[in-house]
């Protein structure tokens, strides 16, 4: 099971850019969650998307995030 979740919206240019950063960071696996239609997720993330969340330590990266920040987030998961 992936320990990273990318919260995003459909037809979101910034979300597409986030996918590119995750590819450049060589993230092996992550879950994509679309927030439309989920009132709780809409309330939590609203206009913040894309947001990358680490499920083991609950850390979040709001957009814009960098390759280096994603790699640090992945390394922090290995220490949890």
C-alpha positions in Angstrom: 0.0 0.0 0.0 1.4 3.4 -0.9 2.3 5.7 1.9 2.0 8.9 -0.1 -1.4 10.4 -1.2 -1.8 13.1 -3.8 -5.0 15.0 -3.2 -6.1 16.6 -6.5 -8.9 17.8 -8.7 -10.0 16.9 -12.2 -8.7 19.2 -14.9 -6.2 20.8 -12.6 -3.1 22.1 -14.4 -1.2 22.4 -11.1 -2.0 18.8 -10.3 -0.5 17.8 -13.6 2.7 19.7 -12.6 2.7 17.8 -9.3 2.6 14.5 -11.2 5.7 15.7 -13.1 7.5 16.5 -9.8 6.6 13.1 -8.4 8.0 11.4 -11.5 11.2 13.5 -11.3 11.6 12.5 -7.7 11.2 8.9 -8.7 8.3 8.2 -6.3 7.8 4.5 -6.7 4.1 4.4 -5.8 1.4 6.8 -4.5 -2.3 7.0 -4.3 -4.3 9.6 -6.2 -7.4 11.0 -4.4 -9.8 13.3 -6.2 -11.6 15.6 -3.8 -14.6 16.5 -5.9 -17.8 15.1 -4.5 -16.4 14.5 -1.0 -17.6 17.3 1.3 -15.0 16.5 4.0 -12.1 16.5 1.6 -13.4 19.7 -0.1 -13.5 21.4 3.3 -10.1 20.1 4.3 -8.2 20.8 1.1 -10.3 23.2 -0.9 -8.1 25.4 -3.0 -4.9 24.0 -1.5 -4.7 21.1 -4.1 -2.5 19.6 -5.1 -1.4 18.4 -1.7 1.0 15.5 -1.1 0.3 13.7 2.2 2.5 11.2 4.0 0.2 8.6 5.7 2.8 7.4 8.2 3.7 10.7 9.8 0.8 12.9 8.5 3.2 15.5 7.0 1.8 17.4 4.1 3.4 19.3 1.2 1.2 22.0 -0.3 1.8 23.1 -3.9 4.2 24.2 -5.1 6.6 21.5 -3.9 9.9 20.6 -5.3 11.7 17.3 -6.1 14.0 17.9 -3.1 11.0 18.3 -0.8 9.3 15.2 -2.1 12.6 13.2 -1.6 12.9 14.5 1.9 9.4 13.5 2.6 10.1 9.9 1.3 13.3 9.7 3.4 11.4 10.8 6.5 9.0 7.8 6.0 11.9 5.4 6.2 12.7 6.7 9.7 9.2 6.3 11.1 
